[in-house]
Amino acid sequence: KGKGDQYVRVVVEIPKSLNNKQKDMIRQFENSTTEKNYAKRRSFFDKLKKMFND
């Protein structure tokens, strides 16, 4: 039984552009979630929407 700190490194890569199929998949994912599932959902999807509109 070990005790101590565990360090985890997470690397997130964000694509610079998405094709139409990828955008549709993101939209499908967005429609399948609720704010109850993801507390930070709104800010995440607001950023994605901004990326699509730029």
PDB file of N, CA, C and O in Angstrom:
ATOM      1  N   LYS A   1       0.860  -1.175   0.000  1.00  0.00           N
ATOM      2  CA  LYS A   1       0.000   0.000   0.000  1.00  0.00           C
ATOM      3  C   LYS A   1       0.902   1.233   0.000  1.00  0.00           C
ATOM      4  O   LYS A   1       1.538   1.547   1.006  1.00  0.00           O
ATOM      5  N   GLY A   2       0.951   1.922  -1.131  1.00  0.00           N
ATOM      6  CA  GLY A   2       1.821   3.088  -1.235  1.00  0.00           C
ATOM      7  C   GLY A   2       1.099   4.381  -0.918  1.00  0.00           C
ATOM      8  O   GLY A   2      -0.107   4.513  -1.127  1.00  0.00           O
ATOM      9  N   LYS A   3       1.848   5.307  -0.420  1.00  0.00           N
ATOM     10  CA  LYS A   3       1.304   6.632  -0.125  1.00  0.00           C
ATOM     11  C   LYS A   3       2.221   7.661  -0.756  1.00  0.00           C
ATOM     12  O   LYS A   3       3.421   7.435  -0.914  1.00  0.00           O
ATOM     13  N   GLY A   4       1.640   8.787  -1.113  1.00  0.00           N
ATOM     14  CA  GLY A   4       2.465   9.844  -1.682  1.00  0.00           C
ATOM     15  C   GLY A   4       1.735  10.569  -2.794  1.00  0.00           C
ATOM     16  O   GLY A   4       0.576  10.287  -3.097  1.00  0.00           O
ATOM     17  N   ASP A   5       2.434  11.496  -3.385  1.00  0.00           N
ATOM     18  CA  ASP A   5       1.858  12.291  -4.466  1.00  0.00           C
ATOM     19  C   ASP A   5       1.974  11.545  -5.785  1.00  0.00           C
ATOM     20  O   ASP A   5       2.938  10.822  -6.035  1.00  0.00           O
ATOM     21  N   GLN A   6       0.972  11.743  -6.611  1.00  0.00           N
ATOM     22  CA  GLN A   6       1.022  11.207  -7.967  1.00  0.00           C
ATOM     23  C   GLN A   6       0.923  12.387  -8.928  1.00  0.00           C
ATOM     24  O   GLN A   6      -0.007  13.188  -8.846  1.00  0.00           O
ATOM     25  N   TYR A   7       1.867  12.486  -9.819  1.00  0.00           N
ATOM     26  CA  TYR A   7       1.879  13.582 -10.784  1.00  0.00           C
ATOM     27  C   TYR A   7       1.448  13.045 -12.143  1.00  0.00           C
ATOM     28  O   TYR A   7       1.935  12.013 -12.605  1.00  0.00           O
ATOM     29  N   VAL A   8       0.541  13.755 -12.760  1.00  0.00           N
ATOM     30  CA  VAL A   8       0.037  13.362 -14.069  1.00  0.00           C
ATOM     31  C   VAL A   8       0.234  14.529 -15.021  1.00  0.00           C
ATOM     32  O   VAL A   8      -0.090  15.670 -14.694  1.00  0.00           O
ATOM     33  N   ARG A   9       0.757  14.243 -16.181  1.00  0.00           N
ATOM     34  CA  ARG A   9       0.941  15.279 -17.203  1.00  0.00           C
ATOM     35  C   ARG A   9      -0.085  15.032 -18.303  1.00  0.00           C
ATOM     36  O   ARG A   9      -0.164  13.934 -18.855  1.00  0.00           O
ATOM     37  N   VAL A  10      -0.855  16.043 -18.612  1.00  0.00           N
ATOM     38  CA  VAL A  10      -1.874  15.948 -19.653  1.00  0.00           C
ATOM     39  C   VAL A  10      -1.495  16.901 -20.777  1.00  0.00           C
ATOM     40  O   VAL A  10      -1.234  18.081 -20.546  1.00  0.00           O
ATOM     41  N   VAL A  11      -1.470  16.378 -21.982  1.00  0.00           N
ATOM     42  CA  VAL A  11      -1.161  17.192 -23.155  1.00  0.00           C
ATOM     43  C   VAL A  11      -2.407  17.226 -24.025  1.00  0.00           C
ATOM     44  O   VAL A  11      -2.907  16.185 -24.451  1.00  0.00           O
ATOM     45  N   VAL A  12      -2.901  18.419 -24.285  1.00  0.00           N
ATOM     46  CA  VAL A  12      -4.093  18.588 -25.115  1.00  0.00           C
ATOM     47  C   VAL A  12      -3.682  19.304 -26.389  1.00  0.00           C
ATOM     48  O   VAL A  12      -3.112  20.394 -26.348  1.00  0.00           O
ATOM     49  N   GLU A  13      -3.976  18.683 -27.511  1.00  0.00           N
ATOM     50  CA  GLU A  13      -3.688  19.314 -28.796  1.00  0.00           C
ATOM     51  C   GLU A  13      -4.999  19.779 -29.399  1.00  0.00           C
ATOM     52  O   GLU A  13      -5.956  19.010 -29.496  1.00  0.00           O
ATOM     53  N   ILE A  14      -5.040  21.035 -29.801  1.00  0.00           N
ATOM     54  CA  ILE A  14      -6.242  21.619 -30.383  1.00  0.00           C
ATOM     55  C   ILE A  14      -5.973  21.856 -31.863  1.00  0.00           C
ATOM     56  O   ILE A  14      -5.020  22.548 -32.220  1.00  0.00           O
ATOM     57  N   PRO A  15      -6.813  21.281 -32.727  1.00  0.00           N
ATOM     58  CA  PRO A  15      -6.582  21.472 -34.161  1.00  0.00           C
ATOM     59  C   PRO A  15      -6.812  22.916 -34.575  1.00  0.00           C
ATOM     60  O   PRO A  15      -7.647  23.612 -33.997  1.00  0.00           O
ATOM     61  N   LYS A  16      -6.068  23.361 -35.577  1.00  0.00           N
ATOM     62  CA  LYS A  16      -6.217  24.735 -36.060  1.00  0.00           C
ATOM     63  C   LYS A  16      -7.428  24.874 -36.965  1.00  0.00           C
ATOM     64  O   LYS A  16      -7.997  25.960 -37.075  1.00  0.00           O
ATOM     65  N   SER A  17      -7.829  23.792 -37.613  1.00  0.00           N
ATOM     66  CA  SER A  17      -9.020  23.841 -38.462  1.00  0.00           C
ATOM     67  C   SER A  17      -9.664  22.458 -38.490  1.00  0.00           C
ATOM     68  O   SER A  17      -8.996  21.443 -38.295  1.00  0.00           O
ATOM     69  N   LEU A  18     -10.961  22.438 -38.733  1.00  0.00           N
ATOM     70  CA  LEU A  18     -11.715  21.193 -38.810  1.00  0.00           C
ATOM     71  C   LEU A  18     -12.452  21.143 -40.139  1.00  0.00           C
ATOM     72  O   LEU A  18     -12.873  22.173 -40.667  1.00  0.00           O
ATOM     73  N   ASN A  19     -12.605  19.930 -40.678  1.00  0.00           N
ATOM     74  CA  ASN A  19     -13.413  19.814 -41.883  1.00  0.00           C
ATOM     75  C   ASN A  19     -14.887  19.719 -41.477  1.00  0.00           C
ATOM     76  O   ASN A  19     -15.196  19.654 -40.287  1.00  0.00           O
ATOM     77  N   ASN A  20     -15.783  19.712 -42.441  1.00  0.00           N
ATOM     78  CA  ASN A  20     -17.219  19.720 -42.134  1.00  0.00           C
ATOM     79  C   ASN A  20     -17.651  18.501 -41.340  1.00  0.00           C
ATOM     80  O   ASN A  20     -18.486  18.621 -40.443  1.00  0.00           O
ATOM     81  N   LYS A  21     -17.106  17.333 -41.643  1.00  0.00           N
ATOM     82  CA  LYS A  21     -17.460  16.120 -40.907  1.00  0.00           C
ATOM     83  C   LYS A  21     -17.049  16.243 -39.438  1.00  0.00           C
ATOM     84  O   LYS A  21     -17.810  15.869 -38.546  1.00  0.00           O
ATOM     85  N   GLN A  22     -15.863  16.760 -39.192  1.00  0.00           N
ATOM     86  CA  GLN A  22     -15.385  16.933 -37.822  1.00  0.00           C
ATOM     87  C   GLN A  22     -16.245  17.941 -37.071  1.00  0.00           C
ATOM     88  O   GLN A  22     -16.558  17.736 -35.898  1.00  0.00           O
ATOM     89  N   LYS A  23     -16.629  19.025 -37.736  1.00  0.00           N
ATOM     90  CA  LYS A  23     -17.505  20.018 -37.112  1.00  0.00           C
ATOM     91  C   LYS A  23     -18.848  19.398 -36.751  1.00  0.00           C
ATOM     92  O   LYS A  23     -19.384  19.651 -35.672  1.00  0.00           O
ATOM     93  N   ASP A  24     -19.392  18.584 -37.655  1.00  0.00           N
ATOM     94  CA  ASP A  24     -20.667  17.919 -37.381  1.00  0.00           C
ATOM     95  C   ASP A  24     -20.548  16.979 -36.190  1.00  0.00           C
ATOM     96  O   ASP A  24     -21.468  16.885 -35.377  1.00  0.00           O
ATOM     97  N   MET A  25     -19.427  16.289 -36.081  1.00  0.00           N
ATOM     98  CA  MET A  25     -19.223  15.382 -34.953  1.00  0.00           C
ATOM     99  C   MET A  25     -19.152  16.151 -33.634  1.00  0.00           C
ATOM    100  O   MET A  25     -19.691  15.697 -32.625  1.00  0.00           O
ATOM    101  N   ILE A  26     -18.498  17.302 -33.635  1.00  0.00           N
ATOM    102  CA  ILE A  26     -18.441  18.141 -32.431  1.00  0.00           C
ATOM    103  C   ILE A  26     -19.845  18.610 -32.065  1.00  0.00           C
ATOM    104  O   ILE A  26     -20.216  18.610 -30.892  1.00  0.00           O
ATOM    105  N   ARG A  27     -20.621  19.007 -33.061  1.00  0.00           N
ATOM    106  CA  ARG A  27     -21.998  19.455 -32.796  1.00  0.00           C
ATOM    107  C   ARG A  27     -22.846  18.316 -32.237  1.00  0.00           C
ATOM    108  O   ARG A  27     -23.648  18.531 -31.327  1.00  0.00           O
ATOM    109  N   GLN A  28     -22.676  17.103 -32.773  1.00  0.00           N
ATOM    110  CA  GLN A  28     -23.411  15.951 -32.252  1.00  0.00           C
ATOM    111  C   GLN A  28     -23.035  15.690 -30.795  1.00  0.00           C
ATOM    112  O   GLN A  28     -23.897  15.409 -29.962  1.00  0.00           O
ATOM    113  N   PHE A  29     -21.759  15.786 -30.503  1.00  0.00           N
ATOM    114  CA  PHE A  29     -21.311  15.607 -29.121  1.00  0.00           C
ATOM    115  C   PHE A  29     -21.920  16.672 -28.219  1.00  0.00           C
ATOM    116  O   PHE A  29     -22.387  16.369 -27.121  1.00  0.00           O
ATOM    117  N   GLU A  30     -21.915  17.911 -28.678  1.00  0.00           N
ATOM    118  CA  GLU A  30     -22.494  19.011 -27.903  1.00  0.00           C
ATOM    119  C   GLU A  30     -23.965  18.741 -27.605  1.00  0.00           C
ATOM    120  O   GLU A  30     -24.420  18.958 -26.482  1.00  0.00           O
ATOM    121  N   ASN A  31     -24.707  18.272 -28.598  1.00  0.00           N
ATOM    122  CA  ASN A  31     -26.135  18.010 -28.414  1.00  0.00           C
ATOM    123  C   ASN A  31     -26.398  16.830 -27.488  1.00  0.00           C
ATOM    124  O   ASN A  31     -27.487  16.727 -26.925  1.00  0.00           O
ATOM    125  N   SER A  32     -25.429  15.941 -27.318  1.00  0.00           N
ATOM    126  CA  SER A  32     -25.620  14.767 -26.472  1.00  0.00           C
ATOM    127  C   SER A  32     -25.295  15.030 -25.002  1.00  0.00           C
ATOM    128  O   SER A  32     -25.527  14.164 -24.159  1.00  0.00           O
ATOM    129  N   THR A  33     -24.766  16.203 -24.683  1.00  0.00           N
ATOM    130  CA  THR A  33     -24.388  16.505 -23.308  1.00  0.00           C
ATOM    131  C   THR A  33     -25.323  17.538 -22.700  1.00  0.00           C
ATOM    132  O   THR A  33     -26.044  18.245 -23.403  1.00  0.00           O
ATOM    133  N   THR A  34     -25.290  17.605 -21.391  1.00  0.00           N
ATOM    134  CA  THR A  34     -26.058  18.623 -20.677  1.00  0.00           C
ATOM    135  C   THR A  34     -25.118  19.337 -19.718  1.00  0.00           C
ATOM    136  O   THR A  34     -24.029  18.848 -19.418  1.00  0.00           O
ATOM    137  N   GLU A  35     -25.546  20.488 -19.246  1.00  0.00           N
ATOM    138  CA  GLU A  35     -24.700  21.230 -18.301  1.00  0.00           C
ATOM    139  C   GLU A  35     -24.518  20.459 -17.004  1.00  0.00           C
ATOM    140  O   GLU A  35     -23.523  20.643 -16.302  1.00  0.00           O
ATOM    141  N   LYS A  36     -25.472  19.601 -16.686  1.00  0.00           N
ATOM    142  CA  LYS A  36     -25.352  18.791 -15.475  1.00  0.00           C
ATOM    143  C   LYS A  36     -24.155  17.839 -15.585  1.00  0.00           C
ATOM    144  O   LYS A  36     -23.473  17.565 -14.598  1.00  0.00           O
ATOM    145  N   ASN A  37     -23.910  17.335 -16.818  1.00  0.00           N
ATOM    146  CA  ASN A  37     -22.783  16.430 -17.035  1.00  0.00           C
ATOM    147  C   ASN A  37     -21.443  17.148 -16.993  1.00  0.00           C
ATOM    148  O   ASN A  37     -20.452  16.604 -16.507  1.00  0.00           O
ATOM    149  N   TYR A  38     -21.421  18.373 -17.508  1.00  0.00           N
ATOM    150  CA  TYR A  38     -20.167  19.096 -17.660  1.00  0.00           C
ATOM    151  C   TYR A  38     -20.324  20.504 -17.124  1.00  0.00           C
ATOM    152  O   TYR A  38     -20.950  21.354 -17.757  1.00  0.00           O
ATOM    153  N   ALA A  39     -19.765  20.741 -15.978  1.00  0.00           N
ATOM    154  CA  ALA A  39     -19.922  22.046 -15.331  1.00  0.00           C
ATOM    155  C   ALA A  39     -19.337  23.178 -16.169  1.00  0.00           C
ATOM    156  O   ALA A  39     -19.852  24.296 -16.134  1.00  0.00           O
ATOM    157  N   LYS A  40     -18.276  22.910 -16.917  1.00  0.00           N
ATOM    158  CA  LYS A  40     -17.632  23.958 -17.711  1.00  0.00           C
ATOM    159  C   LYS A  40     -18.022  23.877 -19.177  1.00  0.00           C
ATOM    160  O   LYS A  40     -17.350  24.457 -20.031  1.00  0.00           O
ATOM    161  N   ARG A  41     -19.081  23.178 -19.472  1.00  0.00           N
ATOM    162  CA  ARG A  41     -19.508  22.952 -20.849  1.00  0.00           C
ATOM    163  C   ARG A  41     -19.719  24.248 -21.607  1.00  0.00           C
ATOM    164  O   ARG A  41     -19.244  24.393 -22.733  1.00  0.00           O
ATOM    165  N   ARG A  42     -20.410  25.169 -21.017  1.00  0.00           N
ATOM    166  CA  ARG A  42     -20.748  26.400 -21.732  1.00  0.00           C
ATOM    167  C   ARG A  42     -19.491  27.108 -22.231  1.00  0.00           C
ATOM    168  O   ARG A  42     -19.419  27.478 -23.403  1.00  0.00           O
ATOM    169  N   SER A  43     -18.517  27.298 -21.372  1.00  0.00           N
ATOM    170  CA  SER A  43     -17.324  28.026 -21.805  1.00  0.00           C
ATOM    171  C   SER A  43     -16.556  27.240 -22.865  1.00  0.00           C
ATOM    172  O   SER A  43     -16.006  27.834 -23.792  1.00  0.00           O
ATOM    173  N   PHE A  44     -16.512  25.928 -22.743  1.00  0.00           N
ATOM    174  CA  PHE A  44     -15.813  25.100 -23.720  1.00  0.00           C
ATOM    175  C   PHE A  44     -16.465  25.223 -25.090  1.00  0.00           C
ATOM    176  O   PHE A  44     -15.784  25.445 -26.091  1.00  0.00           O
ATOM    177  N   PHE A  45     -17.784  25.077 -25.132  1.00  0.00           N
ATOM    178  CA  PHE A  45     -18.462  25.122 -26.419  1.00  0.00           C
ATOM    179  C   PHE A  45     -18.557  26.539 -26.966  1.00  0.00           C
ATOM    180  O   PHE A  45     -18.624  26.726 -28.181  1.00  0.00           O
ATOM    181  N   ASP A  46     -18.565  27.523 -26.105  1.00  0.00           N
ATOM    182  CA  ASP A  46     -18.499  28.907 -26.593  1.00  0.00           C
ATOM    183  C   ASP A  46     -17.185  29.133 -27.334  1.00  0.00           C
ATOM    184  O   ASP A  46     -17.155  29.806 -28.364  1.00  0.00           O
ATOM    185  N   LYS A  47     -16.105  28.573 -26.810  1.00  0.00           N
ATOM    186  CA  LYS A  47     -14.807  28.703 -27.467  1.00  0.00           C
ATOM    187  C   LYS A  47     -14.806  27.972 -28.812  1.00  0.00           C
ATOM    188  O   LYS A  47     -14.268  28.474 -29.799  1.00  0.00           O
ATOM    189  N   LEU A  48     -15.416  26.777 -28.838  1.00  0.00           N
ATOM    190  CA  LEU A  48     -15.490  26.047 -30.098  1.00  0.00           C
ATOM    191  C   LEU A  48     -16.314  26.807 -31.133  1.00  0.00           C
ATOM    192  O   LEU A  48     -15.926  26.900 -32.297  1.00  0.00           O
ATOM    193  N   LYS A  49     -17.445  27.347 -30.708  1.00  0.00           N
ATOM    194  CA  LYS A  49     -18.292  28.099 -31.631  1.00  0.00           C
ATOM    195  C   LYS A  49     -17.546  29.305 -32.180  1.00  0.00           C
ATOM    196  O   LYS A  49     -17.660  29.632 -33.361  1.00  0.00           O
ATOM    197  N   LYS A  50     -16.788  29.958 -31.323  1.00  0.00           N
ATOM    198  CA  LYS A  50     -16.000  31.112 -31.769  1.00  0.00           C
ATOM    199  C   LYS A  50     -14.970  30.671 -32.809  1.00  0.00           C
ATOM    200  O   LYS A  50     -14.732  31.372 -33.793  1.00  0.00           O
ATOM    201  N   MET A  51     -14.364  29.509 -32.585  1.00  0.00           N
ATOM    202  CA  MET A  51     -13.384  28.994 -33.528  1.00  0.00           C
ATOM    203  C   MET A  51     -14.035  28.728 -34.892  1.00  0.00           C
ATOM    204  O   MET A  51     -13.440  29.025 -35.928  1.00  0.00           O
ATOM    205  N   PHE A  52     -15.254  28.171 -34.897  1.00  0.00           N
ATOM    206  CA  PHE A  52     -15.950  27.875 -36.150  1.00  0.00           C
ATOM    207  C   PHE A  52     -16.336  29.148 -36.885  1.00  0.00           C
ATOM    208  O   PHE A  52     -16.337  29.181 -38.115  1.00  0.00           O
ATOM    209  N   ASN A  53     -16.661  30.191 -36.142  1.00  0.00           N
ATOM    210  CA  ASN A  53     -17.146  31.427 -36.752  1.00  0.00           C
ATOM    211  C   ASN A  53     -16.030  32.348 -37.221  1.00  0.00           C
ATOM    212  O   ASN A  53     -16.279  33.285 -37.981  1.00  0.00           O
ATOM    213  N   ASP A  54     -14.819  32.098 -36.783  1.00  0.00           N
ATOM    214  CA  ASP A  54     -13.687  32.959 -37.188  1.00  0.00           C
ATOM    215  C   ASP A  54     -13.180  32.590 -38.558  1.00  0.00           C
ATOM    216  O   ASP A  54     -12.237  33.206 -39.055  1.00  0.00           O
TER     217      ASP A  54
END
